[in-house]
Amino acid sequence: MIRPEFIIEELRKNMPDADFDMVWRAYAFAAKCHKGQKRVSGEAYLNHPLEVANILAKMKLGHISISVGLLHDTLEDTFATEDEIKEKFGDEVFQIVDGVTKISMIETSNKEHQQSENIRKMILAMAKDIRVILVKLADRVHNVRTLHYLKPAKQKKIAQETLDIYAPLANRLGIGWIKTELENNSFKYLWPNEYSEIKHKLAALELERDKYIDQIVEQISERLRLDGVAADVKGRPKHYYSIFSKMRSQNISFEEVYDIMGIRVITPTDQECYAILGILHSMFKPIPGKLKDYIALPKANMYQSLHTTVVGSGGKPVEVQIRSQRMDVLCEEGIASHWRYKEGGDKKSDRHDEQITWIRRLLEWQQEVKDPREFLEKVKIDLFPDEVYIFTPRQEVKSFPRGATPIDFAFSVHSDVGERCIGAKVNGKLVSLKTQLRNGDIVEILTSTQARPSRDWLKHVKTSKARTKISSYLNQAERQRALNLGRELLVGELEKYNLSPGDYMEESKLAAGARSVGYNTGDSMVVALGLGKLKLSAVFARLVPKEAITEPEVTPESIVSPTTVKRNSAQMGVKVSDIDDILIRFAQCCNPLPGDDIVGFISRGRGLIVHTKDCANSTNMGSDSDRCVDVVWDKKTSGKREAMLLVKTEDRPGTLANVSVAIADNGANITEANVLTAKGGNGHIYLTVEISDLSQLQRIMGAVMRLSGVHSVERIRNLRSFSAQMRKSKKKH
Ligand code: MN
């Protein structure tokens, strides 16, 4: 077992003023927690965290990372509590241990291969601190080193996961040695035959190849020495897994892989790299198209080098990589070489900036964007990829901007799902559509054919896709409603003058009228009318010549009709969703009062009719939902409305006076009153009362009911039946 002193010594070499005491305490705590636990190999469990800490020390990380390495399995596998770790080691250590524990809990088995990319993203997103990933990688390096103790099925599963997730993560972070070690060790368990074939062939080939490579190495070294350029020239075998990948991806045999051995030239400073490239190309013929300048254009993981392939003696091509010592450290240690500066207490801002740049590039790289327009859209709204990763019920991972809700999720599935969603389950629990999703949530969308997007949703979406789809749905719906309404208005107006709509509303006439008021098509003019952008009188005048108009007869009905007509919904005291300016009438069948639950219907020729929700007519029309519009009372603007009451009383003098006083006491006016004497000497008082809302009406009814001599008070909603009853009573009278 590795002794902790050994790790401390390693740390002291890299960071003489580190907090060694913290590492000792972490060791003691881990030893206590894992006491008695054994690994599958039979050795004490404590050996694993010690090895992980040792790897982190070798990566030249500081006391915090090394302590986390010692503690990384305590939360998951022992009785240690979060509070204990926080208290003993501080919040920074706790946060990283917690991050490592959470990554371990992402169940990555049995996932589709294509999901690996998203799981890697999720891991990156969940790790607020990049050290979480460094510790996790060190953990995986040791687990894969000790894979031979496990059963074959388990070996394969871990090896596959390592290849899918952890080796690419190491690559992304630029840590070349971890990537190589993880790949080679996983390769061995996943394709044992191919592994041993490559291993043996490589061993056999190395003698022969080496002579050839040695010869070129010698030539280059000699020439550089003569030219006075300091550089270290070495032969370099390709590693097993990259040979195998190349064979598989290009469908070639081992013998056909020409760059099994390469040459690496390492210079003390960056400046010499290009000079060496020039010298090389003057010595050997370069293969066109094989020169890659990763110094001027570093790879996304910050890898820098010059690559060229030249033809040596016997016409055999050989790849040469040229890089400085700085670049060499960078591509072996990657982001870890940056991190140590922070932990070392050297918080020079340029180092920090470099590190931030690194992480930023890393995240940018994740955004695989196929459509450049989609990219621009993304950039506008999701300026920085502050993302959350969500599971579908089928365990696929999807990424969303932070703050995204189930609505975003629904639209990402399909616009039909988005437009029909009524609710969502997150981790099996019903939640509001406005709930913000968190990393790792499993989201399921509930849909209904009745459901429609609402304008309110726009406040709760984060993805451009959902925003665009909702807006376009609403615009389309609004346009359709405005078109219907505009048509109804025109038809109504034509009928008022006894003109036939068919004569004036055919497309060519509408189009001509439209051009004269600045619209391209008849429909767009009618929409503008429905939206209130054009006045009905103006459109009417364009469509109907003056001589065709004869003033309509004034019918008694049109005078007594108690429905109110106003252009502006705000003046009517109701708000109509999606439409600001609309013709509104209150239905005569239910005479809605402020406080009643209401709903609007676009009617033939009479604008928007507001019914109470429980009115039989609105229930009937409910299925015809294209005509149905959401309306609510607007408390700020609602004015007075008339309500009808039937009060049944004993027929005695003064009753009407008492009723009037009770109504006046409650702040309402009586606009009409008819007192009739019914059979049996009872009085029926038909009242029309001007009130502001339902609660006032209820107060009035209560007050009237309490008067002596009053038998009953009834609100009559239906205007026609009110008049009919009144007439009937009169007859009886
Ligand atoms: Mn572990």
Boltz pocket constraint, residues with backbone or C-beta under 6 A from the ligand:
constraints:
  - pocket:
      binder: B
      contacts: [[A, 48], [A, 72], [A, 73], [A, 139]]
      max_distance: 6.0
